[in-house]
Every structure is written in C-alpha cells, then in structure tokens.
Amino acid sequence: MTAFLIANMAPLMFAALVFFLLLGFPVAFSLAANGLFFGFIGIELGLLTPVLLQALPERIFGIMANDTLLAVPFFTLMGLILERSGMAEDLLDTIGQLFGPIRGGLAYAVIFVGALLAATTGVVAASVISMGLISLPIMLRYGYDRRLASGVIAASGTLAQIIPPSLVLIVLADQLGKSVGDMYQGAFIPGFILTGLYALFVFGVTILYPQAAPALPPEARTLRGMKLLRRVIFVLVPPLALIFLVLGTIFLGVATPTEGGAMGATGALILALINGRLSWSLLRQAMNSTAKLTSFVIFILVGSTVFSLVFRSVDGDLWVEHLLIGLPGGQLGFLIVVNILTFVLAFFLDFFELAFIIVPLLAPVADKLGIDLIWFGVLLGVNMQTSFMHPPFGFALFYLRSVAPARDYVDRATGKLTAPVTTGQIYWGAVPFVIIQIIMVGLVITFPRLVTGNLDKAPDASKIEFQVPKTDYDEPDANSPPSGEETPGAAPGDAKAGAAKASADSSGMSAEDKEAADIAKELKGR
C-alpha cells in the first residue's frame, strides 16, 4: 500500500481535488486542504521533508506583494462605480434610440453597449445585471422573442471576460508569468471579432425570423434629430475617453495595468461626480463589493499556492507533462484535449477557479511544446468564457435569472399584463451563443495572428548580449601575449603604440568611463 501511495501521489491528489469540488466545498479551502493533507501524508511516507511546508509563509507573502494583482480591485471598483452610477442605463437608452428604427435594433444596442461596458468595467456580473434590469423589459414590451432577448443579454455581458480590461486576463497573465499589457493587446482583436459574430447572429435571426426582433414603433422613439445627436455625444464621449485613458495608456506603454486601473477608478469617480450621482451610499456599496471579490480571488490564489507547492513536490507537474506530451498529434492534439477539458470543467467551475487550478498545470507543457503563452492564454480566456453561458451552471444565466421576471407582471409603460421569462427560455437562448464562442475558439486556433499579430515584437531579454568594453586593468586574455611583449609579426614599437592607442581609446569607452577606469586603477594601486 505504501509503495502504491508513493508511486501515485500526484494522480491521487488531483482525483481528491475533483472529488471535493464535486461535493460542493469552496474551491479555496478544497485546494488548501488537499495540499496540506497530502503534504502530511508525503512527510509520513518519507517522500517529503517537513522543511517543504516552511516555504508556505514566504509564498503567501509573495502573493501579498504581487503588484500585478492590485489591478483586480482597481478595475472592479471602476466597473461597479460606473454601473451603479447609471452609466449603463444612459448608454442602453441612447444606443437603443439610435438603433431603434431598424429590425433587431435593441439587440444590436445591447451587444454594442455590452462591448462598451466590457471595455470600461471588466466585470461580468455588473454588465449582465444592469442590462437585464434595463433592456429586458423594453425588449419584452416590444415583442422580442424571449430566448433571443435573454441570450443576447447574457452573451453580451460575458464580453467583459475577454475584452480588456478583463479580470480573467489579469489572472491568466499572472499565472502564465506574462505581461498583463501583452495579454490585453492579444485579446483585443478576438474580443471584438466575437462581438461582431454576435451581431451577425442577430442579423441572421432578423432575416429568417423577422417577428423575433421587430423594430421600435415610432411612438417609442422619443429622441430624434439634434436631441438624439446631443445625447449621443454627451453619453458616448465620456466612456470612450475613459477607455482611451485606461487601455490607451497601457497599450502605449505609458502606464502599467495597475496604474491604468487606478486611473480608471479615479475617472469613474469623476464621471459619477460630474453626473451628480456620486454618494456615500454608492461609494460604500462599491467598495464593499470590491473588497469581497478581491478577497475571493486572493483566497483562491493562496489555496492554489498550497496545492501547487505539494503537487510539484510529488512530481505532479511531470505526471501532467508526460500525460499531455504523449498525446498523438503534437501541438494540435494537445490543444484539442486541453480545450475539451476546459470546456467540460467549465460546467462546474467558474473562470477564476479554472485559471488557478488548470492553468499552472498546462502552462509548462504548452511552453515545452513551443506554444506562445500569450496566445495560449487568450485561447483559454475565450474558452473559459463559455463557463458563464453553460446551461445549467452558467453564472451569467444565474445573474439574468435573478433580475428577469419570474411571474406575470404589469408593464409600467403600457399597462399590459406580460408573461414571465422562464428558466428554460434563458437556457435555450444561451445555446447559440455558446456555439458561437466555440467557433471563436476554432478561429483563434486556425488564425493565431488574430492574437500574436497585435503584439509588439520587442526583443527577448533572455537573448540580449551585452558587450562590455575591455580596459587596461582587465584580466589578460589567455591567447594574448603578456603585457609589454610584442605580437609576433609586428614591427618594433607597434606593441607600445597599440597599447597607447588602446589606453587612449579604451575600446570605444566614453570620457566618463575612462575617468572611472583611471580612478579604479589608482585605488587598486593604493
């Protein structure tokens, strides 16, 4: 039995983790408890030493000192301030009026606003709940198919996961050991292509089933002409300016993602103040929610650190590596299996849990297979986006269910009795958009330049060679003649002339370098 445990410690650890997660235990505590439990077993079996667990405090302090993770509370606070100050409501109302005359206009407005909110908030829950509260009653009022309406709202809200400044991209960059700015640049084009695919699907529905997405009637279009133009300018310009402030400075290299998040949070507070909607109550609610989400992320990260320390100590990383590298098909076979695994796990785990559990196991294998880790991270981000849309466990579907009418209600604008939105309609509405997300995964695999083409080709720091000029006090080369001796074949006096020239030129040294060399030589002589 002891020999069996020693030989199979890694797969037993992974199986135990899956078992506890399926039982419904919190992810952070399941990870930490499994790590400590198998750590103590490994110590008892003589496989590990007690000194191993003494590394945990240092690792936890390393998490606390990680500057990259500071971007999480900043972007979360920015999104909550904007959502609760009414910016989403203003955007949906204005864009809905702009697209109202065309068939499916409200659905296009929801998709467009979903992408805009994603680029300013980065929080899925805020986007789905705000659009569900504001746009769903209007879409139901004017005869939209309930499945289409619920699917568009849920899918557009999940764009906050892949369009920068996404929180999941921050976590993925941290777990992959890559730059958050590079991850943002890599995800930018795929995020907006996915937005276009959503709009293309709505267009197809309006062609095949025109009654499923009618245009707004004339009496519902209250803004026209200059009133509408003024509203578009004053409502669209501030969030677009905030997007440039946050993402533009990050992409241009002026600010780090953490600094960009801080500027974004400050900008959101200023916008709320200008609109007269900043209050102590709003600020307190936003800060409380930010603290809860940040604590949630940090606790999962601490738990995953405990688990990974023990898992790697029992050669779990090698077990995973041998398991995945031995797959037929090389890189393509690895990518197919990994994406299927991520897709299936997304039924049960949300994106934070997936990022902290499977990414540390997959990243070393992907790197060894020669896969670009930024591209790999964006690919996983697109795949993990399905975790919000999976029936019956998708969190976006839960968020929408919490705000969608569950029973008959009287519409406050028309006074008519309106039927509710059933859970089955929400689930069926999500299915086409899950398929679109899977198609996007295939596009990223087929056309990797969608991700890598947007990255700056900066030189690899690990391959940069520094040429250090030789000075007259450097150690002599073994192949060069001793000081004062002439080089064979040289004319008499050439050695002295060459030495004088070398001393004068110092192999191209600047005046400051020459002065420093003279001082060092003088000190050495003393």
Summary of the structure (lengths in Angstrom):
residues: 526
radius of gyration: 29.6
end to end distance: 70.2
largest distance: 110.4
contacts: 1743
relative contact order: 0.12
helix: 73%
strand: 1%
